[in-house]
Amino acid sequence: MVNAAAQSFARTCTMKTTGRFAAQEIDQTIRKNLAKLRKPGVLTVRPGFEIAGNQLTGKQAIVVTVHTKKSPADIARGDLLPTKLGKFPVDVREASAHQRLRVVDPAAAVLSELHARPEEKAPTWPLEREMPSGKLLDDPASDTQTAFALSRTTQPAIHEAISAHATKQALQYSPPAGAPALDRRQLNTTITVAVSPDAGYVTLSKFLTATQHSLVVGMYDFTSGSLLADFLADLTGQKTLQMVLDDPAPNETRDQLDSVTVQDLRAGLGGRAKIAWALNDKDPFVTAFMFPFAYHIKVIVQDDQRFWLSSGNLNNSNEPNPARPRPVTEDRDWHVIIEDKALAQLFAYYLNYDYGQAILHQAPNAVAFETTIADARAKKAAHANPPPITPAQAKKKPVAAKTFANSAFAITPLLTPDLLPNGHPQYLTNIMNLIENAKTSIDIQLQYIESSKGDGSLYEQLLQAIANKIAEGKKVRLIESARWGLPWVEKMKTTGVDLTANISLQPDVHNKGFVIDSQIAVVSSQNFSPSGVQTNRDAGVILEHAGIAKYFETISSPIGRKPNRRWPRRLVADARRARVRRAPASEARHAKRIPGGDERRVSGTWSTPLNADTTRVARY
C-alpha cells in the first residue's frame, strides 16, 4: 500500500497556473473609493470573491466587513454602502468576534487567536485595509498596529503571555524506541462503527462501562459532563486512568472547562489517575512543545484489549447525550471500536510515550498565564453573536451503530507526525496512495480544507492528488462545514489547488472521514491543513471493509441521504477543473478571521466598545 504513494513524494507535482486573481486592481479601486466606503460600522475592506447564500458566485469582489449587518430599511440612505465600485461588486460580510475585538483591543485579539482552536484559524489577506484610516492592517502606521504597540506598556500581562508562547522550548518529535510498526495488517475480529449525533454517545458510554482494568487516553478536548460522570462511575475499585489532554479554547457546548475535568478526575480517582497536559505550543500548563499546533488525537485504549478511535472529542457537540437537553450544535462525527489486542497495544505504546514525554514538562505555576489567556478568550466571546436559542433538532431517523462480528479485513493504523522507515510521512503516504489508486469514487467529509499556497509542498501535493482524480473524471465529492470551510473556499479561489467545483458545504460537520470506491473507509482525527496532516498528534485507521465503507457512505453522501441521490449544488458552477494558482510572494503574514457572507449589501452599526484593562508578534 505504501510504495505507490511513496514514489509520489519523490517527484515534483506539475501544476498549471490558470486564471488571475486581480488583487492589485481591486485594491486600486478600493483606494480610489475610500470615501465611499467610510460608512458607520465598516471595519475592513479587501479584495476577494463574492459570496451569496453561502455559495461562491465566481465574481471577484470588494469584500467589506461590517460590525453588524442590518436590513437596508434600517439604515439611513447616506450610510448605505455602494453595491458596485467600478467593475467589482461590493460584498458585505458581518465581522467575526476576532475582527470586532481587534478594533477595541488588538493585544487581546492577538492572544486569543494564538490560543484558538485549529478550525478558528482563518486565511490571510495581505491587502486587507482597516477602516476608517484605509491603511493596510499590517502597516506599522495603521491604527491597529499603533494600538498594539502602545499596549506593550498598558497591558504587560498579555504581552508576557504572547512572549511565553513565542519563546516556548521546541522539542523534536521522534517515535518511541521499539514502537510497533505502523503497517497494514490482516484482522479477523469484531468492529463496531457509529456516527454522531445519532449513536456516538450511547456507543461510547457502553464501551466505557465494560472497562475492567484501565483506560489509556489521548484527547484534544474533554468538556462533556455526561462523559466525565461516566468515567468516574466506570473507573471504580482499582481501575486506573492515564490521559494526555490538550487545553483548547472552550467549546461553546461545554459543561465545564478541560481544567475542571482534570481537577474532578484527580479528586475522584486519587492516585489511580495519571494525567498530563499535552505538549503543544498553545498550552500554558507545559513548558515545552512537541506538537506545534495541537494534540488533536481522540483515542481510548481499554484494558490493552480494544480501542475506541474517533474524529470527535469528549464534548457535547461531538458526543451529544440523547438523555439530556440537546446542545445548540450537534456535529457529524465517525467512530470505531476495534477488538484487537495487538492494535490496542500499538496505540497504547504511543500514548504511553506521549505521557512519558509530557510529564517531564508540566508547568509548575501556570495559573497567571492561564488567567490572562482566559480573560482574552472571554473578551473575544463577549464580541461574538449570541448562540442560537433553539437547540439542535433531533434526528428523525437516527442511524444506529453497527457491529461486524468475526469479520475479516485489512487495516492500517495512521499516526501523525510519525514517519515511515524511508522518512516519508506515514499518514500522507497512505492517504495519497488511497487517493491515487481510487478507481471510481472518492468521498471525503472534513471540517475544512485549508487552501494551499502554490508552493509544491507535501500538503499541496495531497490536494493536487485529489485534483488529478477530478481531471481523470472520477467521482470526487468533498463535504465541508459551512461555518469553518467557507473562508478557505474563498481563499482557494486565489491561490494553490482549486477544488471548489467539488466542494459542498453543510452545517455542523466535524468529521475527518473518507470512503474510497465504496470499498475502503478512513476514520481519523486529521484535519486537512499543513499542520493537521503533518505535525499535530492525530490518529486514524484505514479499514478495507466494504460493509463499513457502505455504512459511512450512506450517511455522508450527503449526511442522511443515499449515495445515488443528486449531490448538493456546487460552490462554483463554472469551475469545471481543479487547478492551481500561485500565491503572491507577499502572502506570509498573520491570520485574520473572515466570516461568511450573503447577497445583501448593507452597512452596519458600531456596538459599545468593551471596557477592559486588558490585552507573537512584534506587530499584530
PESUL-V71051 format. One record per backbone hydrogen bond with DSSP energy under -1.0 kcal/mol. CO is the residue of the C=O (numbers start at 0). NH is the residue of the N-H. Records with the same first field share a line. If there is no record, write none. Layout:
CO=NH + NH
This chain:
1=5
2=6
6=9
15=579
20=22
21=25
22=26
23=27
24=28
25=29
26=30
27=31
36=38
38=41
39=603
40=66
42=130
43=64
44=128
45=62
47=60
49=56
54=51
58=49
60=47
61=90
62=45
63=92
64=42 + 43
65=94
70=73
71=74
75=78
76=79
82=89
84=87
87=84
88=61
90=63
92=65
95=99
96=100
97=101
99=103
100=104
104=108
105=109
106=110
107=111
108=112
109=113
110=114
112=115
116=119
117=120
122=591
124=127
127=136
128=44
129=133
134=129
135=138
138=141
141=145
142=146
143=147
144=148
145=149
146=150
148=151
149=152 + 153
150=154
154=158
155=159
156=160
157=161
158=162
159=163
160=164
161=165
162=166
168=288
175=178
180=182
184=410
186=408
188=406
189=338
190=403
191=336
192=401
193=334
194=198
195=332
198=202
199=203
200=204
201=205
202=206
203=207
204=208
207=210
212=239
213=302
214=241
215=300
216=243
217=298
218=245
220=313
222=254
223=227
224=228
225=229
226=230
227=231
228=232
229=233
230=234
235=238
239=214
240=273
241=216
242=275
243=218
244=277
250=253
256=260
257=261
258=262
259=263
260=264
261=265
262=266
263=267
264=268
265=269
268=271
269=272
271=240
273=242
275=244
277=279
278=289 + 290
279=282
282=285
284=362
286=168
288=170
293=295 + 536
297=309
298=217
299=307
300=215
301=304 + 305
305=301
306=337
307=299
308=335
312=314
313=222 + 223
314=318
316=330
320=323
326=391
331=509
332=195
333=310
334=193
335=308
336=191
337=306 + 339
339=343
340=344
341=345
342=346
343=347
344=348
345=349
346=350
347=351
348=352
349=353
350=354
351=355
352=356
353=357
354=358
357=360
360=286
365=369
366=370
367=371
368=372
369=373
370=374
371=375
372=376
373=377
374=378
375=379
376=380
377=381
379=382
380=383
401=192
403=190
406=188
408=186
409=543
410=184
411=541
413=539
415=537
417=425
419=422
423=419
424=428
425=429
426=430
427=431
428=432
429=433
430=434
431=435
432=436
434=437
439=474
440=516
441=476
442=514
443=478
444=512
446=480
452=582
456=460
457=461
458=462
459=463
460=464
461=465
462=466
463=467
464=468
465=469
466=470
467=471
468=473
469=472
474=441
476=443
477=503
478=445
479=505
480=484
484=488
485=489
486=490
487=491
489=492
490=493 + 494
495=580
498=501
499=502
501=477
502=570
503=479
505=481
507=331
512=444
513=521
514=442
515=518 + 519
519=515
520=542
521=513
522=540
526=528
527=449
528=532
530=534 + 535
536=295
537=415
538=524
539=413
540=522
541=411
542=520 + 544
544=548
545=549
546=550
547=551
548=552
549=553
551=555
554=559
557=560
561=564
571=574
573=575
578=497
580=495
583=586
585=587
602=69
